[in-house]
Amino acid sequence: MRTNAPRFAEKHVLRRGLTLVELVLVLALLVVISAISVPLLEGSFSRAALHSGGDLLRGAWATARLAAMQSGATHVFRFEPNGSRFQIVALNALGAPEASDLAPIDPEAEPPATEFVRLSENRLPDGIIFTGGNISSSAQVLATLPSAAEGPWSQPILFHPNGTTSDASVLLANSRQAMIRVTLRGLTGISQTAEVESEAAP
């Protein structure tokens, strides 16, 4: 008996894999893309850390100013030149040994458990350092501690109980030599951040 139903020929689908040449081309393309994108990503992360350091510095200045206004005692801010550490201390404690000493950093040392709670060590983000600063000199500091400008710390920035501060300008830099300038206006205590295109640290 003859049927009118159409007969469909069986189709064989050939599955073709990647050849060695195609695989090498794909890998080469991935290498090129990585070589282009990785430096761009590193630059973005490094610049973000630099601006984070600027925000952290401005926050530290705000903290020092508030401490001076609340306590009624002048406070000072000092930083580690070409380093990442900074310090906020009352002016009358500036000459204390614990305020003057700056122990070397041991990258393999485990911080004490209590440090995670009290956050005693004030530092900029990893890879960010203080590269210089222009701070107005103070007769009050020199009268209190003549050697305050010497040693491992920078010249102190003063924060007075009436809300005024020293005029200051501090440069921060990252590992790619990008820099930002953080300025502090003494009359108002207001700080701001600006990028520095190309400038040698003072």
C-alpha positions as CSV (number, residue, x, y, z in Angstrom):
1,M,0.0,0.0,0.0
2,R,1.3,3.3,-1.0
3,T,1.1,6.2,1.4
4,N,1.2,9.9,0.5
5,A,3.0,10.8,3.7
6,P,6.3,12.5,2.8
7,R,9.4,10.8,3.8
8,F,12.0,12.9,5.6
9,A,15.5,11.9,5.0
10,E,17.5,11.5,8.1
11,K,19.9,14.5,8.5
12,H,23.2,14.0,10.0
13,V,24.5,17.0,12.0
14,L,28.2,17.2,12.0
15,R,29.5,18.7,15.2
16,R,32.8,20.4,14.5
17,G,35.2,21.1,17.3
18,L,37.8,23.9,17.6
19,T,41.0,23.3,15.7
20,L,44.3,23.9,17.4
21,V,44.8,27.1,15.3
22,E,41.5,28.5,16.5
23,L,42.2,27.7,20.1
24,V,45.6,29.5,19.9
25,L,43.9,32.5,18.4
26,V,41.3,32.6,21.2
27,L,44.1,32.4,23.8
28,A,46.1,35.1,22.1
29,L,43.0,37.3,22.1
30,L,42.5,36.8,25.8
31,V,46.1,37.6,26.5
32,V,45.8,40.9,24.6
33,I,42.6,41.8,26.3
34,S,44.2,41.1,29.7
35,A,47.3,43.1,28.9
36,I,45.1,46.1,28.1
37,S,42.6,45.9,30.9
38,V,44.7,44.9,33.9
39,P,46.8,48.1,34.0
40,L,43.6,50.2,33.6
41,L,42.0,48.3,36.5
42,E,45.1,48.7,38.6
43,G,45.2,52.4,37.9
44,S,41.5,52.8,38.9
45,F,42.0,50.9,42.1
46,S,45.2,52.9,42.9
47,R,43.4,56.2,42.3
48,A,40.4,55.1,44.3
49,A,42.8,54.3,47.2
50,L,44.4,57.7,46.9
51,H,41.1,59.5,47.2
52,S,40.2,57.2,50.1
53,G,43.4,58.4,51.8
54,G,42.4,62.0,51.2
55,D,39.0,61.4,52.8
56,L,40.6,59.6,55.7
57,L,43.0,62.5,56.2
58,R,40.1,65.0,56.2
59,G,38.2,62.8,58.6
60,A,41.2,62.7,61.0
61,W,41.5,66.5,60.8
62,A,37.7,66.8,61.7
63,T,38.3,64.4,64.6
64,A,41.2,66.5,65.9
65,R,39.2,69.7,65.6
66,L,36.2,68.2,67.4
67,A,38.5,66.8,70.2
68,A,40.0,70.3,70.7
69,M,36.6,72.0,70.8
70,Q,35.1,69.4,73.2
71,S,38.0,69.2,75.6
72,G,39.0,72.9,75.6
73,A,42.6,71.9,74.9
74,T,44.7,72.4,71.8
75,H,45.3,69.2,69.8
76,V,47.9,68.5,67.2
77,F,48.0,66.3,64.1
78,R,51.4,65.0,62.8
79,F,52.2,62.5,60.1
80,E,55.1,60.3,59.1
81,P,57.0,61.9,56.1
82,N,57.3,59.4,53.3
83,G,55.2,57.0,55.4
84,S,51.6,56.2,56.0
85,R,51.1,56.8,59.7
86,F,49.7,59.8,61.5
87,Q,49.0,60.9,65.0
88,I,46.5,63.0,66.9
89,V,47.5,64.1,70.4
90,A,46.9,66.9,72.9
91,L,49.5,69.7,72.7
92,N,50.4,69.2,76.4
93,A,51.2,65.6,75.7
94,L,53.4,66.3,72.7
95,G,56.7,65.7,74.5
96,A,55.7,62.4,76.0
97,P,57.9,59.4,74.9
98,E,54.9,57.4,73.6
99,A,53.9,60.4,71.4
100,S,57.4,61.0,70.1
101,D,58.5,57.4,69.3
102,L,57.8,55.9,65.9
103,A,58.5,52.2,65.9
104,P,59.4,50.6,62.6
105,I,56.7,48.6,60.9
106,D,56.9,44.9,61.0
107,P,54.8,43.6,58.1
108,E,54.7,40.0,59.6
109,A,53.7,41.1,63.1
110,E,50.1,40.3,64.2
111,P,48.3,43.2,65.7
112,P,46.9,42.7,69.2
113,A,43.3,41.6,69.3
114,T,42.3,44.8,71.2
115,E,43.6,46.9,68.3
116,F,40.7,45.8,66.1
117,V,38.4,47.3,68.7
118,R,40.1,50.6,69.6
119,L,41.8,51.2,66.2
120,S,44.8,52.8,67.9
121,E,47.0,52.8,64.9
122,N,46.1,55.6,62.5
123,R,47.2,54.8,58.9
124,L,46.5,55.7,55.3
125,P,45.3,52.9,53.0
126,D,47.9,50.5,51.7
127,G,50.1,52.0,49.0
128,I,49.3,55.6,50.0
129,I,52.0,57.8,51.7
130,F,52.5,61.3,52.8
131,T,55.0,62.9,50.4
132,G,55.2,66.4,51.8
133,G,53.5,69.2,53.5
134,N,53.4,72.9,53.9
135,I,52.3,73.8,57.5
136,S,52.3,77.3,59.0
137,S,54.8,77.5,61.9
138,S,53.5,78.1,65.4
139,A,55.2,80.0,68.2
140,Q,52.9,78.1,70.6
141,V,54.4,74.7,69.6
142,L,58.0,76.0,69.7
143,A,57.4,77.5,73.2
144,T,55.8,74.2,74.4
145,L,58.3,71.9,72.8
146,P,61.3,73.4,70.9
147,S,62.2,70.0,69.3
148,A,58.7,69.4,68.0
149,A,59.8,69.9,64.4
150,E,62.5,67.4,64.7
151,G,62.4,63.6,64.8
152,P,60.3,61.2,62.8
153,W,57.1,63.2,62.7
154,S,56.2,66.2,60.6
155,Q,55.7,69.7,61.9
156,P,52.4,69.7,63.9
157,I,49.1,71.0,62.7
158,L,47.3,72.8,65.5
159,F,43.6,72.5,66.3
160,H,42.4,75.1,68.8
161,P,39.4,75.0,71.1
162,N,37.8,77.9,69.3
163,G,37.6,75.9,66.1
164,T,40.5,77.6,64.3
165,T,43.5,75.6,63.0
166,S,46.9,75.9,61.4
167,D,47.0,76.7,57.7
168,A,48.2,73.4,56.1
169,S,48.7,71.7,52.8
170,V,49.6,68.0,52.6
171,L,50.5,65.9,49.6
172,L,49.5,62.2,49.3
173,A,50.8,59.9,46.6
174,N,50.2,56.3,45.5
175,S,52.6,53.8,44.0
176,R,51.9,55.1,40.5
177,Q,53.2,58.6,41.5
178,A,49.7,60.1,41.2
179,M,49.2,62.8,43.9
180,I,46.4,64.7,45.6
181,R,46.7,67.8,47.7
182,V,44.6,68.1,50.9
183,T,44.4,71.7,52.3
184,L,43.2,73.0,55.6
185,R,42.1,76.6,56.1
186,G,43.0,77.9,59.5
187,L,40.3,80.4,60.0
188,T,37.4,78.1,59.3
189,G,38.9,74.6,59.8
190,I,37.5,73.6,56.4
191,S,39.5,71.0,54.4
192,Q,39.3,70.2,50.7
193,T,41.0,67.8,48.3
194,A,42.4,68.5,44.8
195,E,44.3,66.4,42.3
196,V,47.8,67.4,41.4
197,E,48.7,66.7,37.8
198,S,52.5,66.9,37.9
199,E,54.3,68.5,40.8
200,A,57.4,67.7,42.8
201,A,56.8,67.2,46.5
202,P,58.2,70.0,48.6
